[in-house]
């Protein structure tokens, strides 16, 4: 292997030459405590920055094995290290001067959620790999090696020493990070044993700083469970912790506007992920299969059996294999429910503010004026109990205007100034004075989930598939845009990049005309489980800007992929 002396000599040799000469730096170089690998060199100083990776041997990194020997601790440690490394890198970026992106140093910028990322990887022997971007400096398009030498021989070694070596870190802070991960994992394992869909610890801070900041709101009202819903758990490290246990079944969240209904639901949506210490939602833990269900006007639907909710359309369209390129609010929400069932969801999270009214409910007067025989939609209220009784799927529903769900709910929570109250008994008694029609809903069958994914030969003939993402809004595969704006549990832009890679991998290696969509997704999950995100990347190079996604979001992405052939 080449040494850092070889790299310095090479950089001195190409100084003041044309920018393409930087290509000669590709390769691996042994530094004092790590190996620097220059994986991809940008074409000019105005192009996307060069990709480099730092490889610290396990013995040099020095992290005790008990900090990474199990998956949940390893992911938490990786997250901890990338945050530390990012802070150090941020203090060095653009200190080296030049044109365009010269001097840029960047690594994944993590949000409040703890996600497995390719930016930092800890291998079984304790080796630490960090992947980042560096803008190789130039004056115009002429190489400025002296500035790159500053980055690679002064700034980067300092960042590595301060953030990737156990001896340089606060061991108590590292240990607390691991203990939090262990406690969060423990709660997740306990939820199904206790018959809970979610747990919200007393003292949690649910409101966020602003619409554009996911940090906790200062001086916010701390969460406090109603006594009747309190559950106490004995955590491995924290010890006893008490909070609100949301039981499996049908839970209704009501209350006046701005009292915290949607804030609670948003916390539960993101409770499928662990959160960092200090976030306020560290102990807000939701069934990790939970999905937010909403109306999504204009989305495409392909061969989805929505007959549980929609039947006997005037145009005679088959709702057992329903297709449209421009779904209405009700048909899109019906498809979202069925697709969530296909994805293995056991908890549905719904806010009436983002739902189609005619999908959710039909009031008594409307039922008298337009009888059931003339209405193709069986509203969700008529299926919500069936979903739990027959399929084991719980529902947590926020409602502020319709009381009809009082009759269906097992538990009713009123949010009052951000504090929950258990009003089940009172609400049920009041609901008795407003009986709803007892007409039984039409019988339904289990939705058909046998959609075969056909191979797209166009991709097989040309494996150079272009992929681009636009924040958390969409993924572009060649010329096809996958609109993911309303897949609300995608927490990070890097997750969309991962979905793009998953779609590319599936088009080339999974979709064969024999597998169903479910089997295709299971194969993708198998690859992720075996090889991580590296398993779906092309060649041996692993990009640094990917974050892990759940099976539910893989389904959501493929179901919104208009070029998918079913």
RARACOR-V109508 format. One record per run of one state. SS is the DSSP state (A for helix, B for strand, O for the rest). FROM is the first residue (numbers start at 1). TO is the last residue. If there is no record, write none. Layout:
ss=SS from=FROM to=TO
ss=SS from=FROM to=TO
This chain:
ss=O from=1 to=1
ss=B from=2 to=3
ss=A from=4 to=14
ss=O from=15 to=17
ss=B from=18 to=18
ss=A from=19 to=25
ss=O from=26 to=26
ss=B from=27 to=30
ss=O from=31 to=34
ss=B from=35 to=40
ss=O from=41 to=49
ss=B from=50 to=56
ss=O from=57 to=57
ss=A from=58 to=61
ss=O from=62 to=64
ss=A from=65 to=67
ss=O from=68 to=70
ss=A from=71 to=90
ss=O from=91 to=104
ss=B from=105 to=106
ss=O from=107 to=112
ss=B from=113 to=114
ss=O from=115 to=116
ss=B from=117 to=117
ss=O from=118 to=119
ss=B from=120 to=122
ss=O from=123 to=127
ss=B from=128 to=134
ss=O from=135 to=137
ss=B from=138 to=139
ss=O from=140 to=141
ss=B from=142 to=143
ss=O from=144 to=144
ss=A from=145 to=163
ss=O from=164 to=165
ss=A from=166 to=168
ss=O from=169 to=170
ss=A from=171 to=193
ss=O from=194 to=195
ss=B from=196 to=201
ss=O from=202 to=207
ss=B from=208 to=210
ss=O from=211 to=212
ss=B from=213 to=216
ss=O from=217 to=226
ss=A from=227 to=229
ss=B from=230 to=235
ss=O from=236 to=238
ss=B from=239 to=247
ss=O from=248 to=249
ss=B from=250 to=254
ss=O from=255 to=260
ss=A from=261 to=270
ss=O from=271 to=273
ss=B from=274 to=275
ss=O from=276 to=283
ss=B from=284 to=286
ss=O from=287 to=290
ss=B from=291 to=293
ss=O from=294 to=300
ss=B from=301 to=304
ss=O from=305 to=309
ss=B from=310 to=310
ss=O from=311 to=321
ss=B from=322 to=324
ss=O from=325 to=328
ss=A from=329 to=342
ss=O from=343 to=346
ss=B from=347 to=351
ss=A from=352 to=354
ss=O from=355 to=356
ss=A from=357 to=360
ss=O from=361 to=363
ss=A from=364 to=369
ss=O from=370 to=371
ss=A from=372 to=374
ss=O from=375 to=376
ss=B from=377 to=377
ss=O from=378 to=379
ss=A from=380 to=382
ss=O from=383 to=383
ss=A from=384 to=391
ss=O from=392 to=393
ss=B from=394 to=398
ss=O from=399 to=403
ss=A from=404 to=407
ss=O from=408 to=410
ss=B from=411 to=416
ss=O from=417 to=418
ss=B from=419 to=422
ss=O from=423 to=423
ss=A from=424 to=431
ss=O from=432 to=451
ss=B from=452 to=452
ss=O from=453 to=456
ss=A from=457 to=461
ss=O from=462 to=466
ss=B from=467 to=470
ss=O from=471 to=473
ss=B from=474 to=477
ss=O from=478 to=479
ss=B from=480 to=483
ss=O from=484 to=492
ss=A from=493 to=510
ss=O from=511 to=515
ss=B from=516 to=516
ss=A from=517 to=536
ss=O from=537 to=546
ss=B from=547 to=547
ss=O from=548 to=550
ss=A from=551 to=559
ss=O from=560 to=566
